Amino acid sequence: MDLKVILGIVLAGILSNNYALLHFLGTGAVLENERSSRRSLTLGLGTTLVMVISTLITWPLNTYVLAKVPYLQTMVFVLVVLMVVEIIHVIAKNILDNYCKSDFVKFAINGAVLGLCIHNTHDEFVTAIVTSAAVGIGFMLTMTVYAKLKSTLVDEEAVPPTFRGLPIDLLTAGMMVLALLALNFKF
């Protein structure tokens, strides 16, 4: 794999293949985000870490163990993601417990992590790892930009009462999707 392919995967994972906005995976974590930009960045970094570690475990597991029993793939992958989240929580409990105490539940129920693990089973191992890192960075960027847009640009008093809350959140996310669709690269 050469540098051009890696760069293409990274750009696609961050911009034109954004799981939260374009694949609608993990959107709940983005739309329900009431955190500051800094906490969103931490949650995005944690999600990226979970994506990479889960891919490191699920790809060989799928290739060498689950190849003959593909009907167990989803159940095994869910268990792997839950174990990875719990292990990271135990290891980083002292560091992150005061900062993002309840965010570890968001890692575990994030559909983007499971969707990425299932999608990556069709790729080569190195491609799957690069894809998981790029998609994680794209997810982190989406959460951070969305938190910033929601906290600074959306003035709730200027919005008509009918569109306050979830409708304006969906409109904001829709505008982000349109901006990303304009960057739909084909590598």
C-alpha positions as a printed NumPy array, in Angstrom:
array([[  0.   ,   0.   ,   0.   ],
       [  1.521,   3.28 ,  -1.069],
       [  1.152,   6.758,   0.376],
       [ -1.428,   7.844,  -2.211],
       [ -3.8  ,   5.029,  -1.202],
       [ -3.328,   5.767,   2.508],
       [ -3.992,   9.475,   1.933],
       [ -7.097,   8.593,  -0.087],
       [ -8.41 ,   6.365,   2.71 ],
       [ -7.738,   9.049,   5.326],
       [ -9.433,  11.824,   3.325],
       [-12.395,   9.586,   2.538],
       [-12.748,   8.479,   6.17 ],
       [-12.654,  12.019,   7.481],
       [-14.632,  13.87 ,   4.834],
       [-16.52 ,  11.982,   2.167],
       [-17.168,   8.734,   4.066],
       [-18.171,  10.234,   7.4  ],
       [-19.992,   7.523,   9.337],
       [-21.975,   9.824,  11.613],
       [-23.403,  12.073,   8.936],
       [-23.35 ,  10.179,   5.654],
       [-23.83 ,   6.586,   6.835],
       [-26.086,   7.587,   9.747],
       [-24.102,   5.409,  12.178],
       [-23.448,   6.887,  15.599],
       [-25.66 ,   9.869,  14.882],
       [-27.324,   9.658,  18.287],
       [-24.016,  10.424,  20.   ],
       [-23.634,  13.492,  17.788],
       [-27.195,  14.832,  18.033],
       [-27.495,  14.265,  21.777],
       [-24.173,  15.95 ,  22.356],
       [-24.629,  18.602,  25.05 ],
       [-20.909,  18.843,  25.758],
       [-18.395,  21.56 ,  25.137],
       [-16.047,  21.304,  22.187],
       [-13.263,  20.072,  24.449],
       [-15.366,  17.267,  25.94 ],
       [-16.586,  16.372,  22.446],
       [-12.977,  16.128,  21.351],
       [-12.27 ,  13.751,  24.262],
       [-15.29 ,  11.624,  23.412],
       [-14.221,  11.559,  19.757],
       [-10.681,  10.511,  20.679],
       [-12.086,   7.752,  22.877],
       [-14.33 ,   6.568,  20.058],
       [-11.352,   6.561,  17.689],
       [ -9.355,   4.477,  20.157],
       [-12.249,   2.021,  20.54 ],
       [-12.612,   1.787,  16.747],
       [ -8.931,   1.027,  16.182],
       [ -8.628,  -1.515,  19.002],
       [-11.902,  -3.212,  18.046],
       [-10.738,  -3.498,  14.441],
       [ -7.411,  -4.946,  15.608],
       [ -9.369,  -7.693,  17.375],
       [-12.381,  -8.266,  15.1  ],
       [-10.566,  -8.47 ,  11.757],
       [ -8.375, -11.482,  12.63 ],
       [-11.218, -13.016,  14.626],
       [-13.528, -12.791,  11.609],
       [-10.888, -13.951,   9.14 ],
       [ -9.608, -16.97 ,  11.044],
       [-12.428, -18.022,  13.391],
       [-15.774, -16.714,  12.136],
       [-15.236, -17.471,   8.436],
       [-17.131, -20.754,   8.734],
       [-19.872, -19.358,  11.02 ],
       [-20.73 , -15.887,   9.662],
       [-24.093, -15.825,  11.44 ],
       [-22.233, -15.276,  14.737],
       [-20.353, -12.227,  13.454],
       [-22.616,  -9.488,  14.829],
       [-22.995, -11.072,  18.248],
       [-19.254, -11.69 ,  18.619],
       [-18.413,  -8.189,  17.414],
       [-20.814,  -6.624,  19.928],
       [-19.141,  -8.612,  22.71 ],
       [-15.682,  -7.548,  21.52 ],
       [-16.685,  -3.866,  21.418],
       [-18.185,  -4.082,  24.904],
       [-15.04 ,  -5.762,  26.26 ],
       [-12.778,  -3.17 ,  24.627],
       [-14.836,  -0.331,  26.099],
       [-14.795,  -1.898,  29.555],
       [-11.039,  -2.557,  29.457],
       [-10.349,   1.031,  28.37 ],
       [-12.66 ,   2.271,  31.128],
       [-10.848,   0.202,  33.766],
       [ -7.415,   1.323,  32.565],
       [ -8.273,   5.007,  32.191],
       [-10.721,   5.231,  35.097],
       [ -8.51 ,   7.406,  37.28 ],
       [ -7.661,   9.771,  34.449],
       [-11.02 ,  10.118,  32.718],
       [-13.6  ,   9.315,  35.394],
       [-13.975,  12.883,  36.576],
       [-13.839,  14.274,  33.063],
       [-16.288,  12.086,  31.157],
       [-17.871,   9.732,  33.643],
       [-20.913,   8.623,  31.656],
       [-19.365,   8.851,  28.194],
       [-18.112,   5.274,  28.231],
       [-21.677,   4.096,  27.74 ],
       [-21.739,   6.128,  24.523],
       [-18.695,   4.222,  23.262],
       [-20.347,   0.88 ,  23.897],
       [-23.669,   1.658,  22.213],
       [-22.195,   3.616,  19.324],
       [-23.384,   2.099,  16.054],
       [-20.447,   3.575,  14.169],
       [-18.005,   1.283,  15.988],
       [-19.945,  -1.891,  15.2  ],
       [-20.687,  -0.777,  11.634],
       [-17.02 ,  -0.059,  11.034],
       [-15.947,  -3.456,  12.407],
       [-18.415,  -5.225,  10.119],
       [-17.437,  -3.096,   7.109],
       [-13.712,  -3.658,   7.685],
       [-13.999,  -7.445,   7.436],
       [-13.971,  -7.138,   3.64 ],
       [-10.719,  -5.148,   3.521],
       [ -7.1  ,  -6.14 ,   3.999],
       [ -5.755,  -5.838,   7.547],
       [ -3.663,  -2.669,   7.049],
       [ -6.454,  -1.027,   5.075],
       [ -8.91 ,  -1.867,   7.846],
       [ -6.687,  -0.283,  10.504],
       [ -6.101,   2.887,   8.464],
       [ -9.828,   3.085,   7.715],
       [-10.764,   2.725,  11.378],
       [ -8.356,   5.49 ,  12.394],
       [ -9.603,   7.788,   9.619],
       [-13.282,   7.132,  10.36 ],
       [-12.601,   7.736,  14.06 ],
       [-10.946,  11.057,  13.291],
       [-13.895,  11.957,  11.055],
       [-16.298,  11.077,  13.874],
       [-14.269,  13.178,  16.307],
       [-14.249,  16.102,  13.878],
       [-18.011,  15.801,  13.389],
       [-18.692,  15.792,  17.126],
       [-16.401,  18.736,  17.779],
       [-17.701,  20.884,  14.907],
       [-21.31 ,  20.036,  15.751],
       [-20.799,  20.955,  19.425],
       [-19.205,  24.247,  18.399],
       [-21.993,  25.032,  15.924],
       [-24.674,  24.152,  18.432],
       [-23.161,  26.202,  21.242],
       [-22.201,  29.351,  19.349],
       [-24.069,  29.702,  16.08 ],
       [-27.556,  28.492,  16.93 ],
       [-29.345,  31.196,  18.91 ],
       [-32.412,  29.482,  20.368],
       [-34.263,  32.788,  20.775],
       [-33.924,  33.569,  17.065],
       [-35.393,  30.201,  16.091],
       [-39.183,  29.948,  15.834],
       [-40.655,  27.923,  18.72 ],
       [-41.714,  25.095,  16.404],
       [-38.119,  24.508,  15.276],
       [-36.434,  24.668,  18.682],
       [-34.667,  21.624,  20.036],
       [-34.414,  18.544,  17.822],
       [-35.663,  20.148,  14.564],
       [-32.93 ,  22.801,  14.539],
       [-30.398,  20.132,  15.532],
       [-31.439,  18.034,  12.543],
       [-31.298,  21.057,  10.239],
       [-27.797,  21.854,  11.48 ],
       [-26.693,  18.253,  10.912],
       [-28.316,  18.336,   7.471],
       [-26.308,  21.408,   6.506],
       [-23.143,  19.624,   7.629],
       [-24.117,  16.649,   5.448],
       [-24.611,  18.914,   2.432],
       [-21.181,  20.431,   2.992],
       [-19.616,  16.96 ,   3.168],
       [-21.476,  15.771,   0.073],
       [-19.84 ,  18.609,  -1.829],
       [-16.515,  16.973,  -0.922],
       [-17.524,  13.508,  -2.136],
       [-14.193,  12.287,  -3.458],
       [-13.874,   9.17 ,  -5.583],
       [-10.492,   7.507,  -5.114]])
